[in-house]
Amino acid sequence: MAELDQEFLEFVIKTLVDNPKDVKIDRTIDERGVLLTLKLNPSDMGQIIGRQGQTARAIRTLLRVVGAKNDARVNLKIEEPAGSRRPASSQKDEEVDTSAVDDLKL
């Protein structure tokens, strides 16, 4: 009964990804509650994160509900695969924003 949150997360994640055999979930408990650490195939990261993190946010919300039903605080950590990089487009956007601010200073 105590690992209901881990079973729930495993079911949801394996349903969403293309490589369910690569899904691994570690469960640790400390003074702040339960921490579920998710490891998955690098090609499945986009499906779990979703657009602007919406899918990951929804999964975290559902885990909080499952935890609340069992009087526990449940947190999710998604491990970034080795060698992965953040998209370069976000860095370009930051540069454009700072130059726009510099243009406004007279």
Stockholm file with secondary structure:
# STOCKHOLM 1.0

chainA/1-106         MAELDQEFLEFVIKTLVDNPKDVKIDRTIDERGVLLTLKLNPSDMGQIIGRQGQTARAIRTLLRVVGAKNDARVNLKIEEPAGSRRPASSQKDEEVDTSAVDDLKL
#=GR chainA/1-106 SS CTTHHHHHHHHHHHHHCSCGGGCEEEEEEETTEEEEEEECCGGGHHHHHCGGGHHHHHHHHHHHHHHHHTTCCEEEEECCCTTCCCCHHHHHHHHHHHHHHHHHCC
#=GC SS_cons         CTTHHHHHHHHHHHHHCSCGGGCEEEEEEETTEEEEEEECCGGGHHHHHCGGGHHHHHHHHHHHHHHHHTTCCEEEEECCCTTCCCCHHHHHHHHHHHHHHHHHCC
//
